[in-house]
């Protein structure tokens, strides 16, 4: 099993990364440092996580050379648009303390500005500031529009994916067009089922047990003397999906890395695929999730705070 996936432009991206959602300040820096010191070579963050500066600090503390680490971040929704995306990327570089980024993603498509946002990322990619560019939570029609407008198809689509949800339409398109599908919430560790909590108010929600507690996963884990989390992450990687599990537990961080010394049998892979028929979504849906842009926030009297560099958060 290869540890890295070669993207369409030849850049190699690790299949497994360390996710930093919800990690803040010193804890974030500590966990990033720990992950890098324990075998990880890819870190995933986003402007909306408000931890880019801490991620950069953790990377520096690790002592690893910059070229040894694959760093991904994402433009915050409020900064969508051509000029504001150029501004956002510059802000990310300052916070992370870097001169270039390995992968920059559009976090959500929305409905208005994802094409001009994509055009800005393509420009920075062509200038060498970004080694690769991609999207997150995009459907085929979103990616098709980006490619038609610029001649550059997204290289990565980071989407919600786990044994209770595979977005088949997106996966099929990614495979057909050589787009690397990467799973956020790959373990679906906890949460509530919903279509889109921010746009469908009052909708009934259902508490969702993690697939790590599913009898199918537990049985396969016992067969391999592995943990349920390791089985699920192995299923992702063996399918050719990337994964960016997040944890603040050092033991779990180390455990999640231990998935390259075994393989799942075909019947075990099929058993887990069968679980995806549940189609339980934990997060929002890129088709319906909407947000306000920076100028709209300011117009409504909700001007965002600024970081220590003077950039809007």
C-alpha contacts under 8 A as a table, 3 or more apart, distances in Angstrom:
res1	aa1	res2	aa2	distance
1	X	238	X	7.85
1	X	260	X	7.13
2	X	5	X	7.31
3	X	14	X	5.84
3	X	15	X	5.96
3	X	16	X	7.73
3	X	260	X	7.92
4	X	12	X	5.90
4	X	13	X	5.23
4	X	14	X	4.05
4	X	15	X	5.25
5	X	12	X	5.51
5	X	13	X	5.22
5	X	14	X	6.11
5	X	15	X	6.25
5	X	180	X	7.93
6	X	9	X	7.77
6	X	10	X	5.45
6	X	11	X	5.64
6	X	12	X	4.35
6	X	13	X	6.28
7	X	10	X	5.27
7	X	11	X	5.37
7	X	12	X	6.01
7	X	13	X	6.95
7	X	155	X	6.31
7	X	156	X	7.95
7	X	178	X	7.83
7	X	179	X	7.62
7	X	180	X	6.97
8	X	11	X	7.43
8	X	155	X	6.28
8	X	178	X	6.56
8	X	179	X	7.48
9	X	132	X	7.70
9	X	155	X	7.99
11	X	131	X	7.29
11	X	132	X	7.25
13	X	42	X	7.93
13	X	70	X	6.87
14	X	17	X	6.66
14	X	41	X	7.27
14	X	42	X	6.40
14	X	70	X	7.53
14	X	242	X	7.57
15	X	237	X	6.59
15	X	241	X	7.03
15	X	242	X	4.38
15	X	243	X	6.32
16	X	40	X	7.68
16	X	42	X	7.10
16	X	237	X	7.81
16	X	242	X	5.84
16	X	243	X	5.17
16	X	244	X	5.95
16	X	257	X	7.69
17	X	40	X	6.62
17	X	41	X	7.03
17	X	42	X	4.56
17	X	43	X	5.45
17	X	44	X	6.48
17	X	242	X	7.90
17	X	243	X	6.29
17	X	244	X	4.61
17	X	245	X	7.02
18	X	32	X	7.66
18	X	35	X	7.00
18	X	40	X	6.93
18	X	42	X	6.17
18	X	43	X	4.89
18	X	44	X	5.96
18	X	244	X	5.27
18	X	245	X	5.89
18	X	246	X	5.97
18	X	253	X	7.98
19	X	43	X	6.25
19	X	44	X	4.89
19	X	45	X	6.49
19	X	244	X	4.91
19	X	245	X	5.23
19	X	246	X	4.16
19	X	247	X	7.33
20	X	23	X	5.43
20	X	28	X	7.04
20	X	32	X	7.87
20	X	43	X	7.59
20	X	44	X	6.22
20	X	45	X	5.56
20	X	49	X	7.77
20	X	51	X	8.00
20	X	246	X	5.63
20	X	247	X	7.46
21	X	45	X	6.75
21	X	46	X	7.94
21	X	49	X	5.88
21	X	246	X	6.57
22	X	49	X	6.47
23	X	27	X	6.45
23	X	28	X	4.77
23	X	49	X	7.71
23	X	51	X	7.01
23	X	248	X	7.27
24	X	27	X	5.87
24	X	28	X	4.82
24	X	29	X	7.79
24	X	49	X	7.98
24	X	50	X	7.26
24	X	51	X	5.51
24	X	54	X	6.99
25	X	28	X	5.36
25	X	29	X	6.42
25	X	51	X	6.55
25	X	54	X	5.37
26	X	29	X	5.03
26	X	30	X	5.97
26	X	54	X	6.77
27	X	30	X	5.08
27	X	31	X	6.11
27	X	248	X	7.81
28	X	31	X	5.24
28	X	32	X	6.09
28	X	51	X	7.18
28	X	54	X	5.90
28	X	55	X	6.44
28	X	58	X	7.33
29	X	32	X	5.23
29	X	33	X	6.10
29	X	54	X	4.91
29	X	55	X	5.48
29	X	56	X	7.58
29	X	57	X	5.75
29	X	58	X	3.97
29	X	59	X	7.60
30	X	33	X	5.17
30	X	34	X	6.09
30	X	58	X	6.03
31	X	34	X	4.90
31	X	35	X	6.00
31	X	58	X	7.41
31	X	248	X	6.48
31	X	250	X	7.28
32	X	35	X	5.12
32	X	36	X	6.23
32	X	43	X	7.50
32	X	55	X	6.34
32	X	58	X	5.08
32	X	59	X	6.55
33	X	36	X	5.27
33	X	37	X	6.14
33	X	58	X	4.59
33	X	59	X	5.90
33	X	61	X	6.17
33	X	62	X	4.91
34	X	37	X	5.08
34	X	38	X	6.15
34	X	62	X	7.57
34	X	250	X	7.31
35	X	38	X	5.11
35	X	39	X	6.60
35	X	40	X	5.51
35	X	253	X	6.61
35	X	254	X	7.30
36	X	39	X	5.74
36	X	40	X	4.80
36	X	41	X	6.00
36	X	42	X	8.00
36	X	59	X	7.48
36	X	62	X	6.35
36	X	64	X	7.78
37	X	40	X	7.24
37	X	62	X	6.30
38	X	254	X	6.51
39	X	257	X	7.17
40	X	43	X	7.85
40	X	257	X	7.31
41	X	68	X	6.64
41	X	69	X	4.83
41	X	70	X	6.14
42	X	69	X	5.53
42	X	70	X	4.45
42	X	71	X	5.84
42	X	72	X	7.78
43	X	69	X	7.47
43	X	70	X	6.33
43	X	71	X	5.10
43	X	72	X	6.29
44	X	71	X	6.17
44	X	72	X	4.82
44	X	73	X	6.06
44	X	244	X	6.89
45	X	49	X	6.83
45	X	51	X	7.44
45	X	52	X	6.69
45	X	55	X	7.66
45	X	71	X	7.92
45	X	72	X	6.07
45	X	73	X	4.75
45	X	74	X	7.02
46	X	49	X	5.38
46	X	50	X	7.38
46	X	51	X	7.70
46	X	52	X	7.00
46	X	72	X	7.65
46	X	73	X	4.44
46	X	74	X	4.48
46	X	75	X	6.80
46	X	76	X	7.22
46	X	107	X	7.91
47	X	50	X	5.65
47	X	51	X	7.31
47	X	52	X	6.62
47	X	73	X	6.82
47	X	74	X	5.92
47	X	75	X	5.97
47	X	76	X	5.32
47	X	92	X	7.17
47	X	313	X	7.54
48	X	75	X	7.90
48	X	76	X	5.50
48	X	313	X	7.80
49	X	52	X	7.53
50	X	53	X	7.97
50	X	313	X	7.50
51	X	54	X	5.16
51	X	55	X	6.13
52	X	55	X	5.01
52	X	56	X	6.24
52	X	92	X	6.89
52	X	95	X	5.73
52	X	96	X	5.49
53	X	56	X	5.15
53	X	57	X	6.31
53	X	95	X	4.52
53	X	96	X	5.02
53	X	97	X	7.58
54	X	57	X	4.96
54	X	58	X	6.20
54	X	96	X	7.68
55	X	58	X	5.13
55	X	59	X	6.25
55	X	96	X	6.67
56	X	59	X	5.13
56	X	60	X	6.31
56	X	95	X	7.13
56	X	96	X	4.29
56	X	97	X	6.13
56	X	98	X	7.94
57	X	60	X	5.17
57	X	61	X	6.18
57	X	96	X	7.48
58	X	61	X	5.08
58	X	62	X	6.26
59	X	62	X	5.26
59	X	63	X	7.15
59	X	64	X	7.07
60	X	63	X	5.70
60	X	64	X	7.13
64	X	68	X	6.55
64	X	69	X	7.49
65	X	68	X	5.36
65	X	69	X	7.20
66	X	69	X	5.64
67	X	70	X	7.51
70	X	101	X	7.98
70	X	102	X	5.66
70	X	103	X	7.73
71	X	101	X	6.10
71	X	102	X	5.32
71	X	103	X	6.41
72	X	101	X	6.86
72	X	102	X	6.11
72	X	103	X	4.68
72	X	104	X	5.75
72	X	105	X	7.56
73	X	92	X	7.85
73	X	103	X	6.70
73	X	104	X	5.29
73	X	105	X	6.38
74	X	104	X	5.46
74	X	105	X	4.52
74	X	106	X	5.61
74	X	107	X	5.42
75	X	79	X	6.73
75	X	80	X	7.31
75	X	85	X	6.96
75	X	88	X	6.40
75	X	89	X	7.15
75	X	104	X	7.41
75	X	105	X	6.38
75	X	106	X	5.38
75	X	107	X	5.90
76	X	79	X	5.63
76	X	80	X	7.21
76	X	88	X	7.72
76	X	106	X	7.66
76	X	107	X	6.48
77	X	80	X	5.59
77	X	106	X	7.87
77	X	107	X	6.64
77	X	108	X	6.64
77	X	291	X	6.80
77	X	292	X	7.59
77	X	293	X	6.83
78	X	291	X	7.18
78	X	292	X	5.94
78	X	293	X	4.02
78	X	294	X	4.80
79	X	84	X	5.17
79	X	85	X	5.69
79	X	88	X	6.43
79	X	293	X	6.26
79	X	294	X	6.00
80	X	84	X	6.16
80	X	85	X	5.69
80	X	113	X	5.82
80	X	114	X	6.57
80	X	116	X	7.78
80	X	117	X	5.45
80	X	293	X	6.76
81	X	84	X	5.43
81	X	85	X	5.79
81	X	113	X	5.32
81	X	114	X	7.00
81	X	115	X	7.95
81	X	116	X	5.28
81	X	117	X	4.68
81	X	120	X	7.94
82	X	85	X	5.37
82	X	86	X	6.56
82	X	116	X	4.87
82	X	117	X	4.93
82	X	118	X	7.75
82	X	119	X	6.73
82	X	120	X	5.14
83	X	86	X	5.20
83	X	87	X	6.38
83	X	120	X	7.32
84	X	87	X	4.90
84	X	88	X	6.06
85	X	88	X	4.78
85	X	89	X	6.17
85	X	117	X	5.90
85	X	120	X	6.29
85	X	121	X	7.44
86	X	89	X	5.38
86	X	90	X	6.41
86	X	120	X	6.16
86	X	121	X	7.55
86	X	124	X	7.89
87	X	90	X	5.26
87	X	91	X	6.27
88	X	91	X	5.01
88	X	92	X	6.27
89	X	92	X	5.05
89	X	93	X	6.31
90	X	93	X	5.18
90	X	94	X	6.37
91	X	94	X	5.17
91	X	95	X	6.25
91	X	311	X	6.32
92	X	95	X	5.18
92	X	96	X	6.02
93	X	96	X	5.23
93	X	97	X	5.74
93	X	98	X	5.13
93	X	99	X	6.27
93	X	100	X	6.89
93	X	101	X	7.50
94	X	97	X	5.02
94	X	98	X	6.65
94	X	309	X	7.70
95	X	98	X	7.97
98	X	101	X	7.22
99	X	129	X	7.22
100	X	128	X	7.62
100	X	129	X	4.84
100	X	130	X	5.80
100	X	131	X	7.55
101	X	104	X	6.87
101	X	129	X	6.55
101	X	130	X	5.01
101	X	131	X	6.34
102	X	130	X	5.78
102	X	131	X	4.74
102	X	132	X	5.87
103	X	130	X	6.22
103	X	131	X	6.10
103	X	132	X	4.73
103	X	133	X	5.34
103	X	134	X	7.08
104	X	121	X	7.55
104	X	130	X	6.79
104	X	132	X	6.74
104	X	133	X	5.07
104	X	134	X	6.23
104	X	135	X	7.87
105	X	133	X	5.97
105	X	134	X	4.65
105	X	135	X	4.49
105	X	136	X	6.29
106	X	109	X	7.05
106	X	114	X	7.48
106	X	117	X	7.48
106	X	118	X	7.38
106	X	134	X	6.70
106	X	135	X	4.62
106	X	136	X	5.89
107	X	135	X	6.29
107	X	136	X	4.93
107	X	137	X	6.94
108	X	135	X	7.49
108	X	136	X	5.79
108	X	137	X	5.60
108	X	138	X	6.84
108	X	286	X	6.28
108	X	289	X	7.78
109	X	113	X	7.75
109	X	114	X	5.43
109	X	136	X	7.70
109	X	137	X	6.97
109	X	138	X	6.03
109	X	142	X	7.10
109	X	286	X	6.33
109	X	287	X	7.95
110	X	113	X	7.23
110	X	114	X	6.85
110	X	286	X	7.03
110	X	287	X	7.60
110	X	288	X	7.55
110	X	289	X	6.23
110	X	290	X	5.19
110	X	291	X	6.86
111	X	114	X	7.15
111	X	290	X	7.22
113	X	116	X	5.70
113	X	117	X	6.15
114	X	117	X	4.92
114	X	118	X	6.00
115	X	118	X	4.96
115	X	119	X	6.25
115	X	145	X	7.11
115	X	146	X	5.69
115	X	149	X	7.39
116	X	119	X	4.90
116	X	120	X	6.37
117	X	120	X	5.26
117	X	121	X	6.50
118	X	121	X	5.08
118	X	122	X	6.14
118	X	146	X	6.48
119	X	122	X	5.09
119	X	123	X	6.25
119	X	146	X	7.88
119	X	149	X	7.92
119	X	150	X	6.55
120	X	123	X	5.11
120	X	124	X	6.41
121	X	124	X	5.14
121	X	125	X	6.05
121	X	130	X	7.82
121	X	133	X	6.65
122	X	125	X	4.89
122	X	126	X	6.11
122	X	133	X	7.09
122	X	150	X	7.65
122	X	152	X	7.36
123	X	126	X	5.15
123	X	127	X	6.23
124	X	127	X	4.92
124	X	128	X	6.24
124	X	129	X	5.35
124	X	130	X	5.92
125	X	128	X	5.15
125	X	129	X	5.81
125	X	130	X	4.56
125	X	131	X	6.08
125	X	132	X	6.42
125	X	133	X	6.82
126	X	129	X	7.73
126	X	130	X	7.84
127	X	130	X	7.69
128	X	131	X	6.24
130	X	133	X	6.85
132	X	155	X	6.95
133	X	154	X	6.17
133	X	155	X	6.04
133	X	156	X	7.13
134	X	154	X	4.43
134	X	155	X	5.06
134	X	156	X	4.58
134	X	157	X	6.04
135	X	138	X	6.36
135	X	154	X	6.33
135	X	155	X	7.90
135	X	156	X	6.06
135	X	157	X	4.87
135	X	158	X	6.43
136	X	156	X	7.75
136	X	157	X	4.96
136	X	158	X	4.33
136	X	159	X	5.77
137	X	157	X	6.79
137	X	158	X	6.11
137	X	159	X	4.87
137	X	160	X	7.39
137	X	285	X	7.23
137	X	286	X	5.10
138	X	142	X	5.76
138	X	143	X	6.52
138	X	157	X	6.67
138	X	159	X	7.57
138	X	170	X	7.91
138	X	286	X	6.02
138	X	287	X	7.96
139	X	142	X	5.37
139	X	143	X	6.50
139	X	169	X	7.80
139	X	170	X	5.79
139	X	286	X	7.16
139	X	287	X	7.41
140	X	143	X	5.15
140	X	144	X	5.95
140	X	169	X	7.54
140	X	170	X	6.05
140	X	173	X	6.23
141	X	144	X	5.02
141	X	145	X	6.17
142	X	145	X	5.27
142	X	146	X	6.48
143	X	146	X	5.11
143	X	147	X	6.29
143	X	153	X	6.72
143	X	154	X	6.58
144	X	147	X	5.16
144	X	148	X	6.05
144	X	153	X	7.38
145	X	148	X	5.10
145	X	149	X	6.12
146	X	149	X	5.36
146	X	150	X	6.24
146	X	151	X	7.73
146	X	152	X	7.10
146	X	153	X	6.51
146	X	154	X	7.49
147	X	150	X	5.38
147	X	151	X	4.86
147	X	152	X	4.83
147	X	153	X	4.46
147	X	154	X	7.31
148	X	151	X	5.68
148	X	152	X	7.75
150	X	153	X	7.97
153	X	179	X	7.90
154	X	157	X	7.13
154	X	179	X	6.60
155	X	178	X	7.37
155	X	179	X	4.92
155	X	180	X	6.18
156	X	179	X	5.18
156	X	180	X	4.54
156	X	181	X	5.91
156	X	182	X	7.08
157	X	174	X	7.75
157	X	179	X	6.69
157	X	180	X	6.23
157	X	181	X	5.08
157	X	182	X	6.20
158	X	181	X	5.83
158	X	182	X	4.50
158	X	183	X	5.72
158	X	184	X	6.43
159	X	181	X	7.15
159	X	182	X	6.25
159	X	183	X	5.30
159	X	184	X	5.72
160	X	165	X	7.49
160	X	166	X	7.82
160	X	183	X	5.51
160	X	184	X	4.97
160	X	185	X	5.92
160	X	186	X	7.08
160	X	281	X	7.74
160	X	282	X	7.90
160	X	283	X	7.16
161	X	164	X	7.72
161	X	165	X	5.39
161	X	166	X	5.28
161	X	167	X	7.11
161	X	183	X	5.02
161	X	184	X	6.38
161	X	185	X	6.59
161	X	186	X	5.57
162	X	165	X	5.22
162	X	166	X	6.43
162	X	183	X	7.29
162	X	185	X	6.97
162	X	186	X	4.78
162	X	187	X	5.80
162	X	188	X	6.19
162	X	232	X	7.70
162	X	236	X	7.87
162	X	276	X	7.64
163	X	166	X	7.08
163	X	187	X	7.71
163	X	211	X	6.55
163	X	232	X	7.31
163	X	272	X	6.22
163	X	273	X	6.82
163	X	275	X	5.79
163	X	276	X	5.07
164	X	188	X	7.99
164	X	211	X	6.92
164	X	275	X	5.87
164	X	276	X	4.45
164	X	277	X	6.97
164	X	278	X	5.46
164	X	279	X	5.41
164	X	280	X	5.47
164	X	281	X	7.69
165	X	276	X	5.13
165	X	277	X	7.39
165	X	278	X	6.82
165	X	279	X	4.43
165	X	280	X	5.50
165	X	281	X	6.26
166	X	171	X	7.79
166	X	276	X	5.97
166	X	279	X	6.84
167	X	170	X	5.59
167	X	171	X	6.27
168	X	171	X	5.01
168	X	172	X	5.95
169	X	172	X	5.39
169	X	173	X	6.36
170	X	173	X	5.19
170	X	174	X	6.12
171	X	174	X	5.04
171	X	175	X	6.17
171	X	181	X	6.81
172	X	175	X	5.24
172	X	176	X	6.20
173	X	176	X	5.08
173	X	177	X	6.14
173	X	179	X	7.92
174	X	177	X	5.26
174	X	178	X	5.70
174	X	179	X	4.45
174	X	180	X	6.45
174	X	181	X	6.52
175	X	178	X	5.30
175	X	179	X	6.32
175	X	180	X	7.65
176	X	179	X	7.86
180	X	241	X	7.05
180	X	242	X	7.42
181	X	240	X	7.97
181	X	241	X	5.42
181	X	242	X	6.25
182	X	241	X	5.44
182	X	242	X	4.10
182	X	243	X	5.34
182	X	244	X	7.48
183	X	186	X	5.24
183	X	236	X	7.91
183	X	241	X	6.85
183	X	242	X	5.89
183	X	243	X	4.64
183	X	244	X	6.43
184	X	243	X	6.36
184	X	244	X	5.80
184	X	245	X	6.94
185	X	188	X	5.10
185	X	189	X	7.30
185	X	244	X	7.41
185	X	245	X	6.40
185	X	246	X	7.90
186	X	232	X	7.65
186	X	233	X	7.03
186	X	236	X	7.76
186	X	243	X	6.07
186	X	244	X	6.98
186	X	245	X	6.13
187	X	210	X	7.25
187	X	211	X	7.02
187	X	212	X	7.11
187	X	229	X	6.63
187	X	232	X	6.61
187	X	233	X	7.32
187	X	245	X	7.11
188	X	191	X	7.29
188	X	210	X	5.65
188	X	211	X	6.78
188	X	282	X	7.25
189	X	209	X	7.85
189	X	210	X	4.94
189	X	211	X	7.39
189	X	212	X	7.26
190	X	208	X	6.76
190	X	209	X	6.54
190	X	210	X	5.57
191	X	207	X	6.54
191	X	208	X	5.87
191	X	209	X	7.68
191	X	282	X	5.99
192	X	205	X	6.20
192	X	206	X	5.56
192	X	207	X	4.62
192	X	208	X	5.32
192	X	282	X	5.69
193	X	205	X	5.59
193	X	206	X	5.21
193	X	207	X	6.33
193	X	208	X	6.20
193	X	280	X	6.03
193	X	281	X	5.44
193	X	282	X	4.91
193	X	283	X	7.67
194	X	197	X	6.28
194	X	203	X	7.67
194	X	204	X	7.71
194	X	205	X	5.76
194	X	206	X	7.50
194	X	280	X	7.93
194	X	281	X	6.07
194	X	282	X	6.11
194	X	283	X	6.93
194	X	284	X	7.32
195	X	200	X	7.58
195	X	281	X	6.76
195	X	283	X	7.55
195	X	284	X	6.16
195	X	285	X	6.42
196	X	199	X	5.70
196	X	200	X	5.85
196	X	283	X	7.16
196	X	284	X	4.62
196	X	285	X	5.93
196	X	288	X	6.93
196	X	289	X	6.57
197	X	200	X	5.62
197	X	201	X	6.32
197	X	203	X	7.59
197	X	284	X	6.75
198	X	201	X	6.76
198	X	284	X	7.83
198	X	289	X	7.04
198	X	290	X	7.94
199	X	288	X	7.35
199	X	289	X	6.73
199	X	290	X	7.43
200	X	203	X	6.02
209	X	213	X	6.93
210	X	213	X	5.69
210	X	214	X	7.26
211	X	214	X	4.89
211	X	217	X	7.14
212	X	217	X	6.25
212	X	218	X	7.01
212	X	228	X	5.10
212	X	229	X	6.05
212	X	232	X	7.62
213	X	217	X	7.12
213	X	218	X	6.64
213	X	228	X	7.59
214	X	217	X	5.44
214	X	218	X	6.24
215	X	218	X	4.97
215	X	219	X	6.02
216	X	219	X	5.35
216	X	220	X	6.40
216	X	271	X	7.25
216	X	272	X	7.33
217	X	220	X	5.21
217	X	221	X	6.07
217	X	228	X	5.79
217	X	231	X	6.99
217	X	232	X	7.52
217	X	272	X	7.41
218	X	221	X	5.06
218	X	222	X	6.26
218	X	227	X	7.81
218	X	228	X	5.74
219	X	222	X	5.14
219	X	223	X	6.37
220	X	223	X	5.06
220	X	224	X	6.50
220	X	228	X	7.86
220	X	231	X	7.29
220	X	268	X	6.97
221	X	224	X	5.30
221	X	225	X	5.78
221	X	226	X	4.90
221	X	227	X	5.46
221	X	228	X	5.39
221	X	230	X	7.88
221	X	231	X	6.06
222	X	225	X	4.95
222	X	226	X	6.48
222	X	227	X	7.72
223	X	226	X	7.84
226	X	230	X	6.26
226	X	231	X	6.82
227	X	230	X	5.20
227	X	231	X	6.44
228	X	231	X	5.08
228	X	232	X	6.35
229	X	232	X	5.25
229	X	233	X	6.22
229	X	256	X	6.93
230	X	233	X	5.15
230	X	234	X	5.97
230	X	255	X	7.23
230	X	256	X	5.85
230	X	258	X	6.93
230	X	259	X	5.86
231	X	234	X	5.09
231	X	235	X	6.18
231	X	259	X	7.65
231	X	264	X	7.99
232	X	235	X	5.01
232	X	236	X	6.45
233	X	236	X	5.11
233	X	237	X	6.35
233	X	243	X	7.11
233	X	256	X	7.41
233	X	259	X	7.03
234	X	237	X	5.13
234	X	238	X	5.89
234	X	259	X	5.60
234	X	260	X	7.57
234	X	263	X	7.33
234	X	264	X	7.47
235	X	238	X	5.19
235	X	239	X	6.16
235	X	264	X	7.26
235	X	269	X	6.59
235	X	272	X	7.80
236	X	239	X	5.27
236	X	240	X	6.58
236	X	241	X	5.09
236	X	242	X	6.65
236	X	243	X	6.87
237	X	240	X	5.09
237	X	241	X	5.13
237	X	242	X	6.02
237	X	243	X	7.39
238	X	241	X	7.28
238	X	263	X	7.71
238	X	264	X	7.90
245	X	256	X	7.71
246	X	253	X	7.77
247	X	250	X	7.67
247	X	252	X	6.71
247	X	253	X	6.06
248	X	252	X	7.94
248	X	253	X	7.45
249	X	252	X	5.28
249	X	253	X	6.14
250	X	253	X	5.02
250	X	254	X	6.26
251	X	254	X	5.29
251	X	255	X	6.07
252	X	255	X	4.81
252	X	256	X	5.99
253	X	256	X	5.37
253	X	257	X	6.87
254	X	257	X	5.47
254	X	258	X	7.07
255	X	258	X	5.40
256	X	259	X	6.83
257	X	260	X	7.67
258	X	261	X	6.95
259	X	262	X	6.58
260	X	263	X	7.73
264	X	268	X	6.00
264	X	269	X	6.29
265	X	268	X	5.16
265	X	269	X	6.31
266	X	269	X	5.10
266	X	270	X	6.21
267	X	270	X	4.99
267	X	271	X	6.16
268	X	271	X	5.05
268	X	272	X	6.45
269	X	272	X	5.32
269	X	273	X	6.21
270	X	273	X	4.89
270	X	274	X	6.12
271	X	274	X	5.13
271	X	275	X	6.73
272	X	275	X	5.11
272	X	276	X	7.01
273	X	276	X	5.38
273	X	277	X	7.70
274	X	277	X	5.92
275	X	278	X	6.19
276	X	279	X	5.76
281	X	284	X	7.58
284	X	288	X	7.85
284	X	289	X	6.35
285	X	288	X	5.66
285	X	289	X	5.82
286	X	289	X	5.44
292	X	296	X	5.88
292	X	297	X	6.26
293	X	296	X	5.22
293	X	297	X	6.27
294	X	297	X	5.13
294	X	298	X	6.28
294	X	303	X	7.70
295	X	298	X	5.10
295	X	299	X	6.06
296	X	299	X	5.01
296	X	300	X	6.24
297	X	300	X	5.17
297	X	301	X	6.41
297	X	302	X	4.93
297	X	303	X	5.77
297	X	304	X	7.68
298	X	301	X	5.09
298	X	302	X	5.22
298	X	303	X	4.42
298	X	304	X	7.65
299	X	302	X	7.34
299	X	303	X	7.92
300	X	303	X	7.93
304	X	312	X	6.11
304	X	313	X	6.18
305	X	312	X	5.86
305	X	313	X	5.83
306	X	309	X	7.62
306	X	310	X	5.41
306	X	311	X	5.07
306	X	312	X	4.22
306	X	313	X	5.33
307	X	310	X	5.36
307	X	311	X	5.41
307	X	312	X	6.33
307	X	313	X	6.21
308	X	311	X	7.42
